[in-house]
Amino acid sequence: MGLTQVEVAAKLRRSQSTVCKCESGEQKVDVVELAGFARLYGRNLGDLLE
């Protein structure tokens, strides 16, 4: 999508460090946060679960 972690964090109202930890698998993501990532990236929830 061409977004930086800072931009993703701002759009999801999270910190950049939270986004980084979610992307690296260091932090678990709840279904509400995952749905936010899916909307932001133009994907459905199922795509991110694979």
BATIVO-922107 format. One line per field, with one value per residue: x, y, z of N, C-alpha, C in turn; residue in three letters. Coordinates in pm, 1 decimal. Atoms other than C-alpha are relative to their C-alpha. Last residue first. Layout:
neast	X  ...;
nnorth	Y  ...;
nup	Z  ...;
caeast	X  ...;
canorth	Y  ...;
caup	Z  ...;
ceast	X  ...;
cnorth	Y  ...;
cup	Z  ...;
r	Ala  ...;
END
This chain:
neast	-69.9  -7.2  -102.6  -131.7  -48.0  -56.9  102.4  13.2  93.2  -72.3  -105.8  62.2  60.3  -108.1  -50.7  97.8  -23.1  -119.3  36.5  78.3  137.1  96.7  122.7  120.4  -39.7  54.4  -106.9  -53.9  104.5  11.5  -122.0  9.8  104.5  -59.0  -83.6  -137.5  -88.3  -4.7  63.9  132.2  87.1  31.9  96.4  127.3  51.0  62.1  -98.3  14.6  -87.2  82.6;
nnorth	107.5  118.1  -20.0  -9.5  133.5  59.3  48.2  146.5  35.6  58.8  -90.6  -115.5  48.3  23.0  -131.6  -54.8  68.9  -58.5  -137.0  1.3  48.3  -98.0  56.2  -33.9  -13.3  112.7  97.7  48.4  79.7  126.5  77.5  49.4  102.8  120.7  64.7  -48.6  82.3  -60.1  94.7  34.6  -118.0  -25.1  103.2  -32.4  -122.2  40.8  25.4  -77.3  -115.9  -120.5;
nup	69.1  -86.1  -101.4  63.8  32.5  -120.7  -92.6  1.6  106.9  112.2  42.8  67.3  124.9  95.5  37.6  94.5  126.6  61.3  34.2  124.2  -18.4  48.4  56.3  -75.0  -140.2  -74.1  -24.1  127.1  64.9  -73.9  22.9  137.2  0.1  -59.2  101.2  6.7  -81.6  -134.0  -91.0  53.2  -7.9  -140.8  -40.4  66.1  -63.3  -125.8  -105.3  -123.2  1.0  0.0;
caeast	-456.7  -624.3  -547.5  -736.4  -1033.0  -1075.4  -1134.0  -870.2  -848.3  -534.3  -702.7  -1016.7  -815.9  -599.6  -912.6  -1064.8  -747.6  -781.0  -1138.6  -1040.2  -766.1  -404.0  -131.7  200.1  544.7  405.9  634.1  345.9  167.0  486.0  550.5  191.1  215.0  547.6  392.1  125.9  -240.9  -516.3  -568.6  -501.2  -216.9  -58.9  -76.8  92.3  367.7  414.7  475.9  218.8  300.8  0.0;
canorth	-1694.1  -1479.4  -1156.9  -1261.0  -1372.2  -1023.0  -875.8  -662.7  -293.0  -236.3  4.6  -205.8  -520.7  -341.9  -214.3  -563.8  -693.2  -432.2  -542.4  -910.6  -872.8  -849.4  -1034.9  -858.3  -980.8  -1103.4  -870.3  -673.5  -644.5  -530.5  -264.1  -141.0  -113.4  71.6  319.3  399.2  336.1  556.2  322.9  599.1  741.3  398.8  321.9  653.9  594.4  238.7  381.3  341.2  227.0  0.0;
caup	591.7  855.0  671.7  360.9  571.7  713.6  370.4  209.9  119.6  327.6  569.4  590.1  669.1  927.7  1101.1  1096.1  1259.8  1532.1  1604.8  1590.4  1848.8  1744.4  1931.6  1979.2  1872.0  1540.7  1343.8  1193.3  1527.8  1704.4  1439.1  1454.8  1833.6  1806.5  1563.9  1821.2  1749.3  1610.4  1311.6  1055.1  1264.2  1315.1  943.7  864.1  1122.1  997.2  652.9  378.8  25.6  0.0;
ceast	147.7  77.5  15.2  111.1  137.5  59.5  71.8  -117.3  -16.4  -90.5  71.1  107.1  -62.0  -58.1  112.8  43.2  -96.0  27.6  118.7  -39.4  -78.0  -139.1  -95.9  -120.3  -120.4  35.6  -49.7  104.3  53.6  -105.8  -9.4  119.9  -13.4  -101.7  59.6  75.8  139.4  72.6  -6.7  -76.9  -141.3  -95.9  -45.0  -108.6  -135.5  -59.2  -74.0  113.2  -10.9  86.3;
cnorth	1.1  -114.0  -119.8  11.1  1.0  -137.6  -70.4  -40.0  -149.5  -46.5  -51.8  92.5  115.1  -41.9  -10.4  138.7  50.6  -62.3  69.6  140.5  19.2  -56.3  112.8  -61.2  28.4  2.3  -123.8  -109.3  -60.6  -91.3  -137.2  -88.8  -61.1  -114.0  -128.1  -75.2  60.7  -90.1  52.1  -93.6  -33.1  118.3  24.6  -100.6  37.6  119.8  -47.5  -33.7  88.3  125.9;
cup	27.6  -63.0  93.2  103.0  -64.4  -26.2  114.6  86.7  -16.9  -113.4  -123.7  -57.1  -79.0  -135.5  -100.9  -46.8  -107.8  -136.4  -67.5  -44.2  -129.6  24.6  -36.0  -69.6  89.8  146.7  74.0  20.4  -129.5  -62.0  66.4  -31.4  -138.4  6.6  55.6  -109.0  -6.4  99.7  144.3  93.4  -46.5  14.7  143.4  37.5  -59.7  72.4  124.8  96.8  123.1  0.0;
r	Glu  Leu  Leu  Asp  Gly  Leu  Asn  Arg  Gly  Tyr  Leu  Arg  Ala  Phe  Gly  Ala  Leu  Glu  Val  Val  Asp  Val  Lys  Gln  Glu  Gly  Ser  Glu  Cys  Lys  Cys  Val  Thr  Ser  Gln  Ser  Arg  Arg  Leu  Lys  Ala  Ala  Val  Glu  Val  Gln  Thr  Leu  Gly  Met;
END
